[in-house]
Amino acid sequence: MTSEQPIRVLVVEDDPVAADAHVMYIGRVPGFVAVGKAHTGAEARRMLERAPVDLLLLDLHLPDVHGLQLARSLRAAGHHTDVIAVTSARDLTVVREGVSLGVVQYVLKPFTFATLRDRLVRYAEFHAAVGEASGQDEVDRALATLRAPAPAALPKGLSGPTLERVTVALRNCPEGLTATGVAEAVGISRITARRYLEHLVDGGRAARRPQYGAVGRPELQYRWVKGHQ
């Protein structure tokens, strides 16, 4: 893949901080290059008219147009750029509609670099498939490259919804939280909160350090690692 022309990606995201992070992520995946970033649908259209793009990393909630409306208008104008949709929405009706508009992958917010890297690598394999398929098996293999593997099982006793609530609580407190603080914010026990926080640390999504100044043994403070979405 790296010996050929890189896959050109346009980031369409209204949040400047998130847009910068997405550009940084793309630059870390071999075979991909971010050719620009647009903060509105109108800006994205103008950039697509000026230079060819292979892939849009498209936030669906833009200030001037819904991402799927933008994708529909691009198709009508003759653009055949593929789309990886970035969204916090979990409406499967939206997912089905996007399939017909060139949306090849969905990435749900918040996501990590590893998640986006996996989607990009899979897209690159799909993008590289050329020529005529020899049969049904080859068609099935080409389409299967876009499917993400089943998510890794969480450690016993941890649940996805609670992990997401802990993640949100930590990300919303830049100065950091102790296990006690997370427990109060999420409505779980301190011991349970500590298990979720340690899981985030093990995955590189959070960092911990002692909180000094308290009477007795200092309690660990956890901070979200910048760069994760």
C-alpha positions as CSV (number, residue, x, y, z in Angstrom):
1,M,0.0,0.0,0.0
2,T,2.8,2.5,0.9
3,S,4.5,2.1,-2.5
4,E,1.5,3.5,-4.3
5,Q,-0.1,6.9,-4.1
6,P,-1.4,7.6,-0.6
7,I,-5.2,7.7,0.0
8,R,-6.2,11.3,0.2
9,V,-8.5,12.1,3.1
10,L,-10.5,15.3,3.7
11,V,-11.5,15.8,7.4
12,V,-15.0,17.4,7.7
13,E,-15.5,18.3,11.4
14,D,-16.9,21.5,12.9
15,D,-15.0,21.2,16.2
16,P,-11.5,22.6,15.5
17,V,-9.8,20.6,18.3
18,A,-11.4,17.3,17.1
19,A,-10.5,18.2,13.4
20,D,-6.9,18.7,14.4
21,A,-6.8,15.4,16.3
22,H,-8.3,13.6,13.3
23,V,-5.7,15.1,11.0
24,M,-3.0,14.0,13.4
25,Y,-4.5,10.4,13.5
26,I,-4.6,10.1,9.8
27,G,-1.0,11.3,9.5
28,R,0.0,8.4,11.7
29,V,-1.4,5.7,9.5
30,P,0.9,4.6,6.6
31,G,-0.6,5.0,3.2
32,F,-2.9,7.9,4.1
33,V,-2.5,11.6,3.9
34,A,-4.9,14.3,5.2
35,V,-5.2,16.9,2.4
36,G,-7.2,19.4,4.4
37,K,-10.0,20.0,6.9
38,A,-13.3,21.7,6.5
39,H,-15.6,22.9,9.4
40,T,-18.8,23.2,7.3
41,G,-20.5,21.4,4.5
42,A,-20.1,24.4,2.2
43,E,-16.3,24.5,2.9
44,A,-16.1,20.8,2.2
45,R,-17.8,21.3,-1.2
46,R,-15.4,24.1,-2.1
47,M,-12.4,22.0,-1.2
48,L,-13.6,19.0,-3.2
49,E,-14.0,21.2,-6.3
50,R,-10.3,22.3,-6.0
51,A,-8.6,19.0,-5.5
52,P,-9.4,15.3,-5.8
53,V,-10.2,13.3,-2.6
54,D,-10.5,9.6,-2.1
55,L,-12.1,9.5,1.3
56,L,-14.1,11.9,3.6
57,L,-13.8,11.5,7.3
58,L,-17.2,13.1,7.8
59,D,-18.9,14.3,11.0
60,L,-22.6,13.9,10.5
61,H,-23.6,16.9,12.7
62,L,-22.3,20.0,10.9
63,P,-23.5,23.6,11.6
64,D,-24.9,24.1,8.1
65,V,-26.0,20.7,6.9
66,H,-26.4,17.1,8.1
67,G,-23.6,14.9,6.9
68,L,-25.8,12.6,5.0
69,Q,-27.4,15.5,3.2
70,L,-23.9,16.6,2.2
71,A,-23.1,13.1,1.0
72,R,-26.3,13.0,-1.1
73,S,-25.5,16.4,-2.7
74,L,-22.0,15.2,-3.5
75,R,-23.3,12.1,-5.2
76,A,-25.8,14.2,-7.2
77,A,-22.9,16.5,-8.3
78,G,-20.9,13.5,-9.6
79,H,-18.5,13.1,-6.7
80,H,-17.7,9.4,-5.9
81,T,-15.7,10.0,-2.8
82,D,-16.1,7.3,-0.2
83,V,-17.1,8.3,3.3
84,I,-16.3,7.2,6.8
85,A,-18.9,8.7,9.0
86,V,-18.0,10.1,12.5
87,T,-21.0,10.5,14.8
88,S,-22.3,10.1,18.3
89,A,-25.7,9.1,16.9
90,R,-26.7,5.5,17.2
91,D,-29.8,5.6,15.1
92,L,-29.6,2.5,12.8
93,T,-32.0,4.2,10.4
94,V,-29.3,6.7,9.7
95,V,-26.8,3.9,9.3
96,R,-28.9,2.2,6.7
97,E,-29.5,5.5,4.8
98,G,-25.7,6.1,4.7
99,V,-25.0,2.8,3.0
100,S,-26.6,4.0,-0.2
101,L,-24.6,7.3,-0.1
102,G,-21.1,5.9,-0.1
103,V,-20.7,5.5,3.7
104,V,-18.4,2.5,4.0
105,Q,-17.7,2.7,7.7
106,Y,-19.1,4.3,10.9
107,V,-17.0,5.4,13.8
108,L,-18.9,6.3,17.0
109,K,-17.6,9.1,19.3
110,P,-15.7,8.9,21.5
111,F,-13.1,6.8,19.8
112,T,-9.4,6.2,20.1
113,F,-6.6,6.3,17.5
114,A,-6.6,2.5,17.4
115,T,-10.2,2.4,16.4
116,L,-9.8,4.9,13.5
117,R,-6.5,3.2,12.5
118,D,-8.4,-0.1,12.2
119,R,-11.1,1.4,10.0
120,L,-8.6,3.1,7.8
121,V,-6.5,0.0,7.3
122,R,-9.6,-2.0,6.4
123,Y,-10.7,0.7,4.0
124,A,-7.2,0.6,2.4
125,E,-7.6,-3.1,1.7
126,F,-11.0,-2.6,0.2
127,H,-9.8,0.4,-1.8
128,A,-6.9,-1.6,-3.2
129,A,-9.2,-4.3,-4.6
130,V,-9.3,-3.9,-8.4
131,G,-10.1,-6.0,-11.4
132,E,-12.8,-8.6,-11.9
133,A,-13.7,-11.0,-9.1
134,S,-13.3,-14.7,-9.9
135,G,-16.4,-15.6,-8.1
136,Q,-18.7,-15.1,-5.1
137,D,-16.0,-15.9,-2.6
138,E,-13.7,-13.1,-3.8
139,V,-16.6,-10.6,-3.7
140,D,-17.4,-11.7,-0.1
141,R,-13.8,-11.3,0.9
142,A,-13.6,-7.8,-0.5
143,L,-16.7,-6.7,1.4
144,A,-15.5,-8.5,4.5
145,T,-12.4,-6.3,4.8
146,L,-14.7,-3.4,5.7
147,R,-16.2,-5.2,8.7
148,A,-14.6,-4.5,12.0
149,P,-13.8,-7.5,14.2
150,A,-15.9,-8.2,17.2
151,P,-14.9,-5.9,20.0
152,A,-12.5,-7.4,22.6
153,A,-14.3,-8.7,25.6
154,L,-14.1,-6.4,28.7
155,P,-12.6,-7.9,31.9
156,K,-15.1,-9.9,33.9
157,G,-17.4,-7.7,35.9
158,L,-17.0,-4.6,33.6
159,S,-19.8,-3.4,31.3
160,G,-19.7,-1.3,28.1
161,P,-22.4,1.2,29.2
162,T,-20.7,1.8,32.6
163,L,-17.3,2.1,30.9
164,E,-18.7,4.8,28.6
165,R,-20.1,6.8,31.6
166,V,-16.8,6.6,33.4
167,T,-15.0,7.7,30.2
168,V,-17.3,10.7,29.8
169,A,-16.9,11.7,33.4
170,L,-13.1,11.6,33.1
171,R,-13.0,13.5,29.8
172,N,-15.3,16.2,31.2
173,C,-12.9,16.9,34.0
174,P,-9.6,18.0,32.6
175,E,-8.1,18.6,36.0
176,G,-8.6,14.9,36.8
177,L,-10.7,12.8,39.2
178,T,-10.0,10.3,41.9
179,A,-11.8,7.0,42.0
180,T,-14.1,8.5,44.7
181,G,-14.9,11.4,42.4
182,V,-15.7,9.1,39.5
183,A,-17.8,6.9,41.8
184,E,-19.9,10.0,42.8
185,A,-20.3,11.2,39.3
186,V,-21.3,7.9,37.8
187,G,-23.2,6.4,40.8
188,I,-21.0,3.3,41.4
189,S,-18.8,2.2,44.3
190,R,-15.3,3.6,44.7
191,I,-13.8,0.1,44.2
192,T,-15.8,-0.4,41.0
193,A,-14.8,3.0,39.7
194,R,-11.1,2.1,40.4
195,R,-11.5,-1.1,38.3
196,Y,-12.8,0.9,35.3
197,L,-10.2,3.6,35.7
198,E,-7.4,1.0,35.8
199,H,-8.8,-0.6,32.7
200,L,-8.6,2.8,30.9
201,V,-5.0,3.2,32.2
202,D,-4.1,-0.3,30.9
203,G,-5.4,0.7,27.5
204,G,-3.4,4.0,27.4
205,R,-6.6,6.1,27.5
206,A,-6.0,7.5,31.0
207,A,-3.0,8.2,33.3
208,R,-2.7,8.2,37.0
209,R,-0.7,10.0,39.6
210,P,-0.8,10.4,43.4
211,Q,-2.9,13.2,44.7
212,Y,-0.9,14.9,47.6
213,G,-2.1,17.2,50.3
214,A,-4.8,14.9,51.8
215,V,-4.5,13.6,55.3
216,G,-3.2,10.0,55.4
217,R,-2.3,8.0,52.3
218,P,-2.7,10.0,49.1
219,E,-5.4,8.9,46.7
220,L,-4.6,8.3,43.0
221,Q,-5.9,10.9,40.6
222,Y,-6.8,9.9,37.0
223,R,-6.6,12.1,34.0
224,W,-7.8,11.5,30.4
225,V,-4.9,11.2,28.0
226,K,-5.1,14.0,25.4
227,G,-5.4,12.9,21.8
228,H,-8.0,10.2,22.5
229,Q,-11.5,10.9,21.2
